[in-house]
């Protein structure tokens, strides 16, 4: 069966294990995989609800690649077959001319046996998916698309810090990014307890690390911060209750709450977050966890825009670079879907 994402059903007694065998084709400056970097040739297909896609949306905006790499947004819910373009007129992506992301996967791999996942980058001339390898995607936008970065774009993956960034990213992925899923889809009490303990041990470790430094690695935002942010911003809205990650809310972890607010208030981060779509995705799609599909009204989001006070730790969000400009026309989060004051 072709599924829109990895199956969330976990057999009783088993631990949730994400299938990380992605389409590893890369878009590179030298075109070594047959897909050279070319302005306007490719389309990023993402969904604001998805944390893995949210990473790429943030990086694309921070680097100013909007004019070079167009973006199509799927709706927050999907069926077992595929993510769909139900936000667009007629339910059809205006560039690719398809209703389902599945069509781009099947155009290249007619018998594609795995999940139809976002983010994905599609070759517009052929309509074929190029890659859905989201970790490599963010690295390549930084390292392979550099000729097309905006003036003042930050270096999110500085060469001197790559080893440390990679180490932090691995730990965050295992225990936090994927750790919340290991809690939510655990097939036994033992599997849940193990994932829960690892998650909060890592969050405590991150709190200690961030108590004396503004960012995870170095003196400016790096990919490591992007990766952690997309889980933290969903924590209270989804993971605390829906995934049973309920030792403490993010708002009850002072250092991480201030750190998350610092990033949220940085251009490129909070302006990419759609809390309405996030909640609709998790609570409606995951019927094995939430059978009635009821979406909770909370939590209160006004705190996201309160002062964080982390400037005293030094550092500068964009290093020697500058903040991105306004959100590209047509890519704004709808009014009422972000953090609201009051």
BADREN-214859 format. One record per residue (C-alpha): x, y negated, z negated; residue number from 1; residue in three letters. Coordinates in nm, 4 decimals. Each point is the difference from the previous one (the first is absolute). Layout:
px; py; pz; i; aa
X; Y; Z; NUM; Ala .
...
//
This chain:
px; py; pz; i; aa
0.0000; 0.0000; 0.0000; 1; Unk .
0.1205; -0.3484; 0.0823; 2; Unk .
-0.0246; -0.2227; -0.3044; 3; Unk .
0.0303; -0.3738; -0.0391; 4; Unk .
0.2589; 0.0404; -0.2689; 5; Unk .
0.1556; 0.2868; -0.1886; 6; Unk .
-0.2750; 0.2080; -0.1554; 7; Unk .
-0.0726; -0.1202; -0.3499; 8; Unk .
-0.1506; 0.3276; -0.1088; 9; Unk .
0.2409; 0.1915; -0.2193; 10; Unk .
-0.0527; 0.3645; -0.0744; 11; Unk .
-0.0644; 0.0741; -0.3650; 12; Unk .
0.3193; 0.0491; -0.1975; 13; Unk .
0.2139; -0.1664; 0.2656; 14; Unk .
0.1932; -0.3253; -0.0001; 15; Unk .
-0.0686; -0.2669; 0.2648; 16; Unk .
0.2798; 0.0030; 0.2592; 17; Unk .
0.0011; -0.2645; 0.2723; 18; Unk .
0.0978; 0.1168; 0.3483; 19; Unk .
0.2833; -0.2358; 0.0937; 20; Unk .
0.0766; 0.1455; 0.3445; 21; Unk .
-0.0773; -0.3101; 0.2014; 22; Unk .
0.0510; -0.0813; 0.3680; 23; Unk .
0.3635; -0.1038; -0.0238; 24; Unk .
0.0342; -0.1750; 0.3368; 25; Unk .
0.1575; -0.3407; -0.0554; 26; Unk .
-0.0259; -0.3334; 0.1783; 27; Unk .
0.3585; -0.1230; 0.0113; 28; Unk .
0.2033; -0.2822; 0.1474; 29; Unk .
0.1833; 0.2436; 0.2271; 30; Unk .
-0.3069; 0.2092; 0.0834; 31; Unk .
0.1763; 0.3241; -0.0888; 32; Unk .
-0.3320; 0.1831; -0.0502; 33; Unk .
-0.1474; -0.1392; 0.3206; 34; Unk .
-0.1758; -0.2895; -0.1698; 35; Unk .
0.2062; -0.3202; 0.0075; 36; Unk .
-0.0993; -0.3065; -0.1989; 37; Unk .
-0.2052; -0.2171; 0.2361; 38; Unk .
-0.2168; -0.2972; -0.0970; 39; Unk .
-0.3671; 0.0681; 0.0655; 40; Unk .
0.0429; 0.3634; 0.0975; 41; Unk .
-0.1160; 0.1609; -0.3239; 42; Unk .
-0.2970; -0.0280; -0.2331; 43; Unk .
0.0092; 0.0669; -0.3717; 44; Unk .
-0.3148; 0.1775; -0.1126; 45; Unk .
-0.0560; -0.0453; -0.3713; 46; Unk .
-0.2700; -0.0172; -0.2654; 47; Unk .
-0.0002; -0.2456; -0.2869; 48; Unk .
-0.1348; 0.2708; -0.2298; 49; Unk .
0.3042; 0.2253; 0.0413; 50; Unk .
0.3087; -0.0676; -0.2165; 51; Unk .
0.2351; 0.1524; 0.2567; 52; Unk .
-0.1391; -0.2241; 0.2736; 53; Unk .
-0.0008; -0.3005; -0.2338; 54; Unk .
0.3802; 0.0318; -0.0210; 55; Unk .
0.0375; -0.0467; 0.3748; 56; Unk .
-0.2512; -0.2858; 0.0103; 57; Unk .
0.2056; -0.1855; -0.2621; 58; Unk .
0.3362; 0.0615; 0.1688; 59; Unk .
-0.1328; -0.1019; 0.3424; 60; Unk .
-0.1238; -0.3292; -0.1463; 61; Unk .
0.3113; -0.0742; -0.2056; 62; Unk .
0.2169; 0.0480; 0.3096; 63; Unk .
-0.2316; -0.2027; 0.2239; 64; Unk .
-0.0556; 0.2783; 0.2510; 65; Unk .
-0.3681; -0.0761; 0.0629; 66; Unk .
0.0618; -0.1456; 0.3504; 67; Unk .
0.2141; 0.3011; 0.0957; 68; Unk .
-0.1998; 0.2878; -0.1504; 69; Unk .
-0.3780; -0.0306; 0.0110; 70; Unk .
-0.2130; 0.1593; -0.2697; 71; Unk .
-0.3275; 0.1871; 0.0075; 72; Unk .
-0.1850; 0.0596; -0.3260; 73; Unk .
-0.2125; 0.3039; -0.0706; 74; Unk .
-0.2887; -0.0176; -0.2435; 75; Unk .
0.0349; 0.1208; -0.3591; 76; Unk .
-0.1970; 0.3216; 0.0438; 77; Unk .
0.0359; 0.2865; 0.2431; 78; Unk .
-0.1277; 0.3490; 0.0615; 79; Unk .
0.1979; 0.3238; 0.0134; 80; Unk .
0.1030; -0.0618; 0.3596; 81; Unk .
0.1677; -0.3384; -0.0005; 82; Unk .
0.0327; -0.3585; -0.1079; 83; Unk .
-0.2348; -0.2130; 0.2109; 84; Unk .
-0.0107; -0.3576; 0.1298; 85; Unk .
-0.3402; -0.0790; -0.1465; 86; Unk .
0.1066; -0.3548; -0.0934; 87; Unk .
0.0275; -0.0928; 0.3690; 88; Unk .
-0.2918; -0.0930; 0.2293; 89; Unk .
-0.1520; 0.3184; 0.1309; 90; Unk .
0.2327; 0.2028; -0.2198; 91; Unk .
0.2740; -0.0149; 0.2661; 92; Unk .
0.3544; -0.1292; -0.0462; 93; Unk .
0.0241; -0.2956; 0.2404; 94; Unk .
0.3545; 0.0810; 0.1123; 95; Unk .
0.0076; 0.3794; 0.0086; 96; Unk .
-0.3627; 0.0431; 0.1061; 97; Unk .
-0.0574; 0.2931; -0.2343; 98; Unk .
-0.2511; 0.0697; -0.2766; 99; Unk .
0.2172; 0.2380; -0.1998; 100; Unk .
0.3705; -0.0005; -0.0775; 101; Unk .
-0.0218; 0.3725; 0.0706; 102; Unk .
-0.0206; -0.0829; 0.3716; 103; Unk .
0.3507; -0.1516; -0.0035; 104; Unk .
0.1394; 0.3049; -0.1787; 105; Unk .
-0.1664; 0.2412; 0.2437; 106; Unk .
0.1189; -0.2070; 0.2974; 107; Unk .
0.3554; 0.1011; -0.0883; 108; Unk .
-0.0610; 0.3274; -0.1843; 109; Unk .
-0.3243; 0.1612; 0.1294; 110; Unk .
0.0183; 0.2741; -0.2625; 111; Unk .
0.1236; -0.2181; -0.2859; 112; Unk .
-0.0695; 0.2180; -0.3058; 113; Unk .
0.0618; -0.2409; -0.2868; 114; Unk .
-0.1707; -0.2952; -0.1632; 115; Unk .
-0.0796; -0.3127; 0.2017; 116; Unk .
0.1721; -0.2502; -0.2261; 117; Unk .
0.0588; -0.3734; -0.0229; 118; Unk .
0.2221; -0.1855; 0.0449; 119; Unk .
0.0758; 0.1021; 0.3554; 120; Unk .
0.1666; -0.1851; 0.2845; 121; Unk .
-0.1493; 0.0570; 0.3450; 122; Unk .
0.1603; -0.0615; 0.3401; 123; Unk .
-0.2562; -0.2252; 0.1673; 124; Unk .
0.0808; 0.0819; 0.3676; 125; Unk .
-0.0498; 0.3749; -0.0531; 126; Unk .
-0.2409; -0.0121; -0.2929; 127; Unk .
0.2133; 0.2600; -0.1757; 128; Unk .
0.1020; 0.0023; -0.3646; 129; Unk .
0.3739; -0.0527; -0.0437; 130; Unk .
0.0455; 0.0504; -0.3736; 131; Unk .
-0.1831; 0.0257; -0.3301; 132; Unk .
0.3196; 0.0265; -0.2075; 133; Unk .
-0.0829; -0.2842; -0.2372; 134; Unk .
0.3266; -0.0022; -0.2039; 135; Unk .
0.2159; -0.0213; 0.3124; 136; Unk .
-0.2413; -0.2477; 0.1580; 137; Unk .
0.0696; -0.2692; -0.2599; 138; Unk .
0.3759; 0.0530; 0.0206; 139; Unk .
-0.0074; -0.0227; 0.3794; 140; Unk .
-0.2037; -0.3204; -0.0001; 141; Unk .
0.2840; -0.1507; -0.2045; 142; Unk .
0.3004; 0.1547; 0.1755; 143; Unk .
-0.1112; 0.0664; 0.3591; 144; Unk .
-0.2294; -0.2987; 0.0664; 145; Unk .
0.2429; -0.2578; -0.1376; 146; Unk .
0.0337; -0.1858; 0.3335; 147; Unk .
-0.3675; -0.0921; -0.0309; 148; Unk .
-0.0210; -0.0951; -0.3682; 149; Unk .
-0.1250; -0.3489; -0.0774; 150; Unk .
0.2471; -0.2708; -0.0925; 151; Unk .
0.0607; 0.0292; -0.3732; 152; Unk .
-0.1142; 0.3624; -0.0229; 153; Unk .
0.1322; 0.1715; -0.3144; 154; Unk .
0.2289; 0.3007; 0.0056; 155; Unk .
-0.2128; 0.2623; -0.1721; 156; Unk .
0.2616; 0.2737; 0.0415; 157; Unk .
0.3423; -0.1629; -0.0473; 158; Unk .
0.2784; 0.2355; 0.0945; 159; Unk .
0.1910; -0.0384; -0.3277; 160; Unk .
-0.3086; 0.1006; -0.2017; 161; Unk .
-0.1421; 0.2787; 0.2160; 162; Unk .
0.1227; 0.2843; -0.2194; 163; Unk .
-0.1608; -0.1502; -0.3088; 164; Unk .
-0.3195; -0.0900; 0.1869; 165; Unk .
-0.0270; 0.3566; 0.1318; 166; Unk .
0.0553; 0.1492; -0.3467; 167; Unk .
-0.2654; -0.2214; -0.1582; 168; Unk .
-0.2394; 0.0630; 0.2887; 169; Unk .
0.0336; 0.3782; -0.0391; 170; Unk .
-0.0718; -0.0144; -0.3725; 171; Unk .
-0.2939; -0.2360; 0.0468; 172; Unk .
-0.1448; 0.2130; 0.2794; 173; Unk .
0.0248; 0.3263; -0.1927; 174; Unk .
-0.1350; -0.1162; -0.3339; 175; Unk .
-0.2114; -0.3084; 0.0789; 176; Unk .
-0.1087; -0.0390; 0.3655; 177; Unk .
-0.0722; 0.3712; 0.0379; 178; Unk .
-0.0194; 0.0587; -0.3742; 179; Unk .
-0.3437; -0.1606; -0.0263; 180; Unk .
-0.1254; 0.2397; 0.2688; 181; Unk .
0.1542; 0.2927; -0.1843; 182; Unk .
-0.2079; -0.1049; -0.3004; 183; Unk .
-0.3190; -0.0611; 0.1947; 184; Unk .
0.0076; 0.3201; 0.2037; 185; Unk .
0.1558; 0.2347; -0.2530; 186; Unk .
-0.1474; 0.3491; 0.0228; 187; Unk .
0.0665; 0.0905; -0.3621; 188; Unk .
0.0380; -0.1603; -0.3404; 189; Unk .
0.3667; 0.0930; -0.0004; 190; Unk .
0.0622; -0.1645; 0.3382; 191; Unk .
-0.1863; -0.3128; -0.1104; 192; Unk .
0.1841; -0.0248; -0.3318; 193; Unk .
0.3367; 0.0332; 0.1731; 194; Unk .
-0.0789; -0.2670; 0.2580; 195; Unk .
-0.1492; -0.2326; -0.2641; 196; Unk .
0.3076; 0.0278; -0.2214; 197; Unk .
0.2354; -0.0620; 0.2935; 198; Unk .
-0.2033; -0.2997; 0.1172; 199; Unk .
0.0002; -0.1828; -0.3298; 200; Unk .
0.3587; 0.0926; -0.0811; 201; Unk .
0.0994; -0.1622; 0.3298; 202; Unk .
-0.2197; -0.3052; -0.0600; 203; Unk .
0.1643; -0.0431; -0.3403; 204; Unk .
0.3412; 0.0315; 0.1656; 205; Unk .
-0.0975; -0.2621; 0.2562; 206; Unk .
-0.1260; -0.2293; -0.2757; 207; Unk .
0.3359; 0.0250; -0.1751; 208; Unk .
0.1850; -0.0701; 0.3238; 209; Unk .
-0.2173; -0.2985; 0.0887; 210; Unk .
0.0037; -0.1533; -0.3467; 211; Unk .
0.3300; -0.1721; 0.0753; 212; Unk .
-0.0055; -0.0304; 0.3791; 213; Unk .
-0.2581; -0.1556; 0.2279; 214; Unk .
0.0239; 0.2589; 0.2791; 215; Unk .
0.0842; 0.3684; 0.0125; 216; Unk .
0.3271; -0.0299; 0.1904; 217; Unk .
0.2117; -0.3132; 0.0362; 218; Unk .
-0.1196; -0.3581; -0.0333; 219; Unk .
-0.2725; -0.0020; 0.2659; 220; Unk .
-0.2898; 0.2094; 0.1237; 221; Unk .
0.1018; 0.3229; 0.1744; 222; Unk .
-0.1873; 0.2956; 0.1454; 223; Unk .
0.0083; 0.1563; -0.3482; 224; Unk .
-0.2280; -0.2756; -0.1302; 225; Unk .
-0.2367; 0.0369; 0.2947; 226; Unk .
-0.0299; 0.3725; -0.0650; 227; Unk .
-0.0781; -0.0381; -0.3707; 228; Unk .
-0.2395; -0.2915; 0.0483; 229; Unk .
-0.2515; 0.1873; 0.2142; 230; Unk .
-0.0580; 0.2528; -0.2788; 231; Unk .
-0.0046; -0.2528; -0.2820; 232; Unk .
-0.2562; -0.2206; 0.1760; 233; Unk .
-0.2372; 0.2982; 0.0262; 234; Unk .
0.0627; 0.1292; -0.3509; 235; Unk .
-0.2845; -0.1506; -0.2019; 236; Unk .
-0.2459; -0.0121; 0.2893; 237; Unk .
0.0395; 0.3675; 0.0904; 238; Unk .
0.2706; 0.2128; -0.1576; 239; Unk .
-0.0733; -0.0676; -0.3676; 240; Unk .
-0.3522; 0.1401; 0.0181; 241; Unk .
-0.0418; 0.1848; 0.3294; 242; Unk .
0.3317; 0.1858; -0.0290; 243; Unk .
-0.0060; 0.0322; -0.3823; 244; Unk .
0.3215; -0.2029; -0.0428; 245; Unk .
-0.1460; -0.1414; -0.3171; 246; Unk .
0.2670; -0.0292; -0.2661; 247; Unk .
0.0109; -0.3735; 0.0574; 248; Unk .
-0.1259; -0.2410; 0.2608; 249; Unk .
0.2473; -0.2099; 0.1951; 250; Unk .
-0.1324; -0.3024; -0.1881; 251; Unk .
0.1074; 0.1738; -0.3230; 252; Unk .
0.3619; 0.0439; 0.1159; 253; Unk .
0.1344; -0.3551; -0.0461; 254; Unk .
0.3180; 0.0192; 0.2066; 255; Unk .
-0.1504; 0.1856; 0.2962; 256; Unk .
-0.3118; -0.2171; -0.0080; 257; Unk .
0.2085; -0.3178; 0.0179; 258; Unk .
0.2228; 0.1523; 0.2708; 259; Unk .
-0.3031; 0.1033; 0.2065; 260; Unk .
-0.1551; -0.3472; -0.0332; 261; Unk .
0.3289; -0.1586; 0.1066; 262; Unk .
-0.0029; 0.2042; 0.3204; 263; Unk .
-0.3751; -0.0423; 0.0530; 264; Unk .
0.0424; -0.3773; -0.0033; 265; Unk .
0.2878; 0.0200; 0.2494; 266; Unk .
-0.1082; -0.0617; 0.3637; 267; Unk .
-0.0275; 0.3305; 0.1818; 268; Unk .
-0.1086; 0.2066; -0.2993; 269; Unk .
-0.3272; -0.1099; -0.1577; 270; Unk .
-0.1290; -0.1387; 0.3281; 271; Unk .
0.0137; 0.3541; 0.1411; 272; Unk .
-0.2083; 0.1583; -0.2778; 273; Unk .
-0.3693; 0.0754; 0.0527; 274; Unk .
-0.1395; 0.1303; -0.3293; 275; Unk .
-0.3440; 0.0656; 0.1493; 276; Unk .
0.1401; 0.2301; 0.2671; 277; Unk .
0.2359; 0.1667; -0.2490; 278; Unk .
-0.2840; 0.0969; -0.2318; 279; Unk .
-0.2309; 0.1055; 0.2824; 280; Unk .
0.2651; 0.2293; 0.1437; 281; Unk .
0.0880; 0.1909; -0.3131; 282; Unk .
-0.3420; 0.0220; -0.1614; 283; Unk .
-0.1971; 0.0795; 0.3172; 284; Unk .
0.2433; 0.2248; 0.1902; 285; Unk .
0.1141; 0.2118; -0.2959; 286; Unk .
-0.3322; 0.1745; -0.0565; 287; Unk .
0.1745; 0.2973; -0.1618; 288; Unk .
0.0882; -0.2374; -0.2868; 289; Unk .
-0.2964; -0.2392; 0.0215; 290; Unk .
-0.2885; 0.2060; 0.1453; 291; Unk .
-0.2603; -0.2777; 0.0008; 292; Unk .
0.2264; -0.2546; 0.1683; 293; Unk .
-0.0845; -0.2695; -0.2540; 294; Unk .
0.2446; -0.2929; 0.0199; 295; Unk .
0.0659; -0.1731; -0.3344; 296; Unk .
-0.0595; -0.3731; -0.0264; 297; Unk .
0.3139; -0.0722; -0.2049; 298; Unk .
0.2651; -0.0765; -0.0920; 299; Unk .
0.0238; -0.3755; -0.0531; 300; Unk .
0.2556; -0.1250; 0.2540; 301; Unk .
0.0429; -0.3575; -0.1169; 302; Unk .
0.3203; 0.0806; -0.1895; 303; Unk .
0.1944; 0.0608; 0.3202; 304; Unk .
0.0261; -0.3736; 0.0553; 305; Unk .
0.1086; -0.0970; -0.3528; 306; Unk .
0.3585; -0.1204; -0.0716; 307; Unk .
0.2520; 0.2826; -0.0298; 308; Unk .
0.3001; -0.1837; -0.1437; 309; Unk .
0.2594; 0.2195; 0.1688; 310; Unk .
0.1836; -0.2921; 0.1614; 311; Unk .
0.2098; -0.0191; -0.3178; 312; Unk .
0.1710; 0.3250; 0.0993; 313; Unk .
0.1606; -0.1720; 0.2996; 314; Unk .
0.0135; 0.1351; 0.3499; 315; Unk .
-0.1838; -0.1302; 0.3028; 316; Unk .
-0.2793; 0.1909; 0.1799; 317; Unk .
0.1513; -0.0312; 0.3478; 318; Unk .
0.3679; -0.0332; -0.0874; 319; Unk .
0.1579; -0.2344; 0.2531; 320; Unk .
-0.3126; 0.0189; 0.2125; 321; Unk .
-0.3347; -0.1736; -0.0144; 322; Unk .
-0.3621; 0.0905; -0.0616; 323; Unk .
-0.2118; 0.1110; 0.2949; 324; Unk .
-0.2534; -0.2442; 0.1378; 325; Unk .
-0.3773; 0.0317; -0.0204; 326; Unk .
-0.1659; 0.3331; 0.0681; 327; Unk .
-0.0427; 0.0500; 0.3742; 328; Unk .
-0.3396; -0.0992; 0.1365; 329; Unk .
-0.2391; 0.2917; -0.0094; 330; Unk .
0.2058; 0.1910; -0.2574; 331; Unk .
-0.1285; -0.1758; -0.3113; 332; Unk .
-0.1489; 0.2034; -0.2846; 333; Unk .
-0.3749; -0.0785; 0.0050; 334; Unk .
-0.1226; -0.2553; -0.2565; 335; Unk .
-0.0991; 0.1687; -0.3231; 336; Unk .
0.2169; 0.3074; 0.0630; 337; Unk .
0.3140; -0.1267; -0.1751; 338; Unk .
0.0689; -0.1198; -0.3542; 339; Unk .
-0.2425; -0.2670; -0.1106; 340; Unk .
0.0412; -0.2643; -0.2666; 341; Unk .
-0.2669; 0.0042; -0.2687; 342; Unk .
//
